[in-house]
């Protein structure tokens, strides 16, 4: 297993553990049953059901190993360390795209919980790394395949406002 830290919220760790439990208690037994049923069809050398179930088993086992590693290396964000003065992992920020003038709100969280389409970006993403340890009013530059993008940190939102935004 890797020694890589996996920064997550307590809620993210709980959700990941629940997902792992589902894989161990439900998905793994289901796929084992499918393999057994497919074996009953006869010659497994030309059995597409068996081949598909074995392929799925490999995927599920890989996902189980990945989740176990993420949990083993989990480092939970201490919510007492949230600050309105500086962007940290766990912060929720409002930024302005300096080119398009679009305002966006993001939470900066660990990579295993990131979901950019739902407003949470990884602390190791280009934007996440650019805003960490920066302050309200700072302008950050983010190198992308399309060139350098500039963002202004408009606000570091208080915890109680995070659910409202």
C-alpha positions as CSV (number, residue, x, y, z in Angstrom):
1,X,0.0,0.0,0.0
2,X,1.0,3.6,-0.6
3,X,2.0,5.9,2.1
4,X,0.1,8.8,0.5
5,X,-2.0,10.9,2.8
6,X,-5.7,11.0,1.9
7,X,-7.2,14.2,3.2
8,X,-10.9,14.0,3.8
9,X,-13.7,15.3,5.9
10,X,-15.3,13.2,8.6
11,X,-18.4,12.9,6.5
12,X,-16.4,11.9,3.5
13,X,-14.7,9.1,5.5
14,X,-18.1,7.9,6.7
15,X,-19.5,7.8,3.2
16,X,-16.4,6.0,1.9
17,X,-16.7,3.4,4.7
18,X,-20.4,2.9,3.9
19,X,-19.5,2.4,0.2
20,X,-16.8,-0.1,1.1
21,X,-19.1,-2.0,3.4
22,X,-21.7,-2.2,0.6
23,X,-19.1,-3.6,-1.8
24,X,-17.9,-6.2,0.8
25,X,-21.4,-7.2,2.0
26,X,-23.5,-6.8,-1.2
27,X,-21.5,-6.4,-4.4
28,X,-18.8,-9.0,-3.7
29,X,-21.3,-11.8,-2.8
30,X,-23.5,-10.9,-5.8
31,X,-20.6,-11.2,-8.2
32,X,-19.5,-14.5,-6.7
33,X,-23.1,-15.8,-7.1
34,X,-23.1,-14.6,-10.8
35,X,-19.8,-16.5,-11.4
36,X,-21.2,-19.6,-9.8
37,X,-24.4,-19.4,-11.9
38,X,-22.3,-18.8,-15.1
39,X,-20.2,-21.8,-14.3
40,X,-23.4,-23.9,-14.3
41,X,-23.9,-23.0,-17.9
42,X,-21.2,-25.4,-18.9
43,X,-17.9,-24.9,-20.7
44,X,-16.4,-21.7,-19.3
45,X,-14.0,-21.3,-22.3
46,X,-16.8,-20.1,-24.4
47,X,-19.1,-18.7,-21.7
48,X,-19.7,-14.9,-22.1
49,X,-21.7,-14.7,-18.9
50,X,-18.7,-16.2,-17.0
51,X,-16.2,-13.9,-18.8
52,X,-18.3,-10.8,-18.0
53,X,-18.8,-11.8,-14.3
54,X,-15.0,-12.4,-13.9
55,X,-14.2,-9.0,-15.5
56,X,-16.6,-7.4,-13.2
57,X,-15.1,-9.2,-10.2
58,X,-11.7,-7.8,-11.1
59,X,-13.1,-4.3,-11.2
60,X,-14.9,-4.7,-7.9
61,X,-11.9,-6.1,-6.2
62,X,-9.8,-3.3,-7.5
63,X,-12.3,-0.7,-6.2
64,X,-12.3,-2.5,-2.8
65,X,-8.5,-2.3,-2.6
66,X,-8.6,1.4,-3.5
67,X,-11.2,2.2,-0.9
68,X,-9.3,0.3,1.8
69,X,-6.1,2.1,0.9
70,X,-7.9,5.5,1.0
71,X,-9.4,4.7,4.4
72,X,-6.0,3.4,5.7
73,X,-4.3,6.6,4.7
74,X,-7.2,8.9,5.7
75,X,-6.3,12.2,7.4
76,X,-9.4,13.8,8.7
77,X,-9.7,17.6,8.4
78,X,-9.9,19.2,11.9
79,X,-12.9,21.5,11.5
80,X,-11.6,23.6,14.4
81,X,-8.9,24.8,12.1
82,X,-11.2,26.4,9.6
83,X,-10.3,30.0,9.1
84,X,-11.9,33.0,7.4
85,X,-8.5,34.6,7.0
86,X,-6.8,31.9,4.8
87,X,-7.9,29.3,2.4
88,X,-7.3,25.8,3.7
89,X,-8.4,22.3,2.9
90,X,-12.1,22.3,4.0
91,X,-12.6,26.0,3.2
92,X,-15.4,27.1,1.0
93,X,-14.5,30.0,-1.2
94,X,-16.1,32.4,-3.6
95,X,-13.9,33.2,-6.6
96,X,-14.1,35.4,-9.7
97,X,-12.8,34.3,-13.1
98,X,-11.0,37.5,-14.1
99,X,-11.5,36.8,-17.8
100,X,-15.2,35.8,-18.0
101,X,-16.2,37.7,-14.8
102,X,-18.1,34.5,-13.7
103,X,-18.4,34.0,-9.9
104,X,-18.0,30.5,-8.6
105,X,-18.2,28.9,-5.2
106,X,-16.1,25.9,-4.3
107,X,-15.2,23.8,-1.3
108,X,-11.5,22.8,-1.2
109,X,-11.4,19.1,-0.1
110,X,-9.3,16.0,-0.5
111,X,-9.0,14.4,-3.9
112,X,-11.1,11.3,-2.9
113,X,-14.1,13.5,-2.2
114,X,-13.7,16.0,-5.0
115,X,-16.7,16.5,-7.3
116,X,-16.2,19.6,-9.4
117,X,-19.7,19.4,-10.9
118,X,-21.1,19.7,-7.4
119,X,-18.9,22.5,-6.2
120,X,-16.0,20.7,-4.5
121,X,-12.5,20.6,-5.9
122,X,-9.4,18.7,-4.9
123,X,-6.7,20.4,-2.9
124,X,-4.2,18.9,-5.5
125,X,-6.1,20.2,-8.5
126,X,-4.4,23.2,-10.2
127,X,-7.0,25.6,-8.9
128,X,-7.0,24.0,-5.5
129,X,-3.3,24.2,-5.1
130,X,-3.3,27.9,-6.3
131,X,-5.8,29.1,-3.7
132,X,-4.4,27.2,-0.7
133,X,-3.0,29.5,2.0
134,X,-4.2,32.6,0.1
135,X,-6.4,35.3,1.5
136,X,-9.5,37.2,0.5
137,X,-8.7,39.7,-2.3
138,X,-5.7,37.7,-3.6
139,X,-5.4,37.0,-7.3
140,X,-4.1,33.6,-8.2
141,X,-2.8,32.3,-11.5
142,X,-3.6,28.8,-12.6
143,X,-1.7,27.1,-15.4
144,X,-3.9,25.0,-17.7
145,X,-3.7,23.4,-21.1
146,X,-5.5,26.5,-22.4
147,X,-3.0,28.9,-20.9
148,X,-2.9,30.8,-17.6
149,X,-6.2,31.6,-16.0
150,X,-6.5,34.3,-13.3
151,X,-9.0,34.2,-10.4
152,X,-9.7,36.6,-7.6
153,X,-10.7,35.2,-4.2
154,X,-13.8,37.2,-3.3
155,X,-14.6,35.6,0.0
156,X,-13.8,32.8,2.4
157,X,-17.2,31.8,3.5
158,X,-18.1,31.1,7.1
159,X,-19.1,27.5,8.0
160,X,-22.7,28.4,8.8
161,X,-23.1,29.9,5.3
162,X,-21.8,27.0,3.4
163,X,-25.1,25.1,3.3
164,X,-26.9,28.3,2.1
165,X,-24.7,29.1,-0.9
